[in-house]
Amino acid sequence: MHKAGFVNIIGNPNVGKSTLMNAFIGEKLSIITSKAQTTRHRILGIVNGDDFQVILSDTPGIIKPAYELQESMMDFVKSAFEDADVLLYMVEIGEQELKDEAFFNKIKSSKIPVLLLLNKIDKSDQQKLEEQVQLWAAKVPNAEIFAISALEGFQVTEVFNRIIELLPESPAFYPKDQLTDKPERFFVNETIREKILLHYKKEIPYAVEIDTEEFFEEDDIIRMRSVIMVERDTQKGIIIGHKGSALKRVGIEARKDLEKFFGKQIHLELYVKVNKNWRSNQRQLKRFGYNN
C-alpha cells in the first residue's frame, strides 16, 4: 500500500512554519529569519519513503494585505486550502487567534484532518502549556493537538508519523528523487534575500526582490549572476554600503550557504538595480512569480 498527499502548513507570521518544514525534510528549503513575511511564495518540499510521499507546503504567514505583493502572498495561502489532504495549523505559546477570521473559520469547518501544532513549548512551563492546550481544544474542536518545538525537534517525528497515517492511498505525485517543485535559481534568490533580511533594517528587506539572470553549471563550479532589485535610489545606496562593504558581506554569506546547498564551488556576482514600485506593479509581480 502506497500513500501520498499534500500537507499544507499555515499560521501567523513567525510561528516557525519554515523551521518545521526544514526539520521534516532534513534540508534547508525555506529561508528562516526572525522578521515577519520572510516566506513570500508557496514552497513545496517532498519527503519520500518506500511506501509514502509527503508533499509539504510552506506558505506565507497570514497577514492583512497592505499592497499588491501582500495580496499575492495571501493568494498562495488560499490555494493551500484547495489541495490539502492534511492541514497543519501552527500556533505558538501565547497566541490567541489567527490574524484573518475567514481563514480561521475555514480551519474550524475543514472536512480534511487538521493537526494543530502548538510550537515553541521550549519557551513555556507546564501550567501555561496545559492552559494553551485547553484554549485551542475549545477554539478548534476538529483538530488533533500536538505540543512541539520545531527548533529543538521535540515531537516532530511523532507529528510526521501521524501525517503518514492520515494520508490517502495514492501513487507518488512526483519522481521519488525530487526534493522540491522549485527551480535551482529560486533557491539562489531566496538565499540572497535571507541575508538581506538578516542584515538590513526597517523597510529595506521588504522592498527587495532578487533575480538570478545567469546560472551556468560546470563540473566543479556553478557561476551565477544575480540582481538585487530595490524600489528607490536611496535603498540602492544602503544595500551597497560604504565602498561596497554591505553588499560584499551579503555575497560572501550567500555563497557559503549555496556551496553547502549545491555541494559545489560557487562564483556569485551581485548587482543592485532600482525597479520603481515593483511591489505594486502587476506586471513586475508576475515576472517574479507572484501572480500566476
Secondary structure as GFF3:
##gff-version 3
##sequence-region A 1 292
A	DSSP	beta_strand	3	11	.	.	.	ID=ss1
A	DSSP	alpha_helix	17	25	.	.	.	ID=ss2
A	DSSP	beta_strand	43	49	.	.	.	ID=ss3
A	DSSP	beta_strand	52	58	.	.	.	ID=ss4
A	DSSP	alpha_helix	68	82	.	.	.	ID=ss5
A	DSSP	beta_strand	86	92	.	.	.	ID=ss6
A	DSSP	alpha_helix	101	108	.	.	.	ID=ss7
A	DSSP	beta_strand	114	119	.	.	.	ID=ss8
A	DSSP	three_ten_helix	121	123	.	.	.	ID=ss9
A	DSSP	alpha_helix	126	139	.	.	.	ID=ss10
A	DSSP	beta_strand	143	147	.	.	.	ID=ss11
A	DSSP	alpha_helix	156	166	.	.	.	ID=ss12
A	DSSP	alpha_helix	184	199	.	.	.	ID=ss13
A	DSSP	three_ten_helix	204	207	.	.	.	ID=ss14
A	DSSP	beta_strand	209	217	.	.	.	ID=ss15
A	DSSP	beta_strand	221	230	.	.	.	ID=ss16
A	DSSP	alpha_helix	233	240	.	.	.	ID=ss17
A	DSSP	three_ten_helix	242	244	.	.	.	ID=ss18
A	DSSP	alpha_helix	245	262	.	.	.	ID=ss19
A	DSSP	beta_strand	265	274	.	.	.	ID=ss20
A	DSSP	three_ten_helix	278	280	.	.	.	ID=ss21
A	DSSP	alpha_helix	282	287	.	.	.	ID=ss22
###
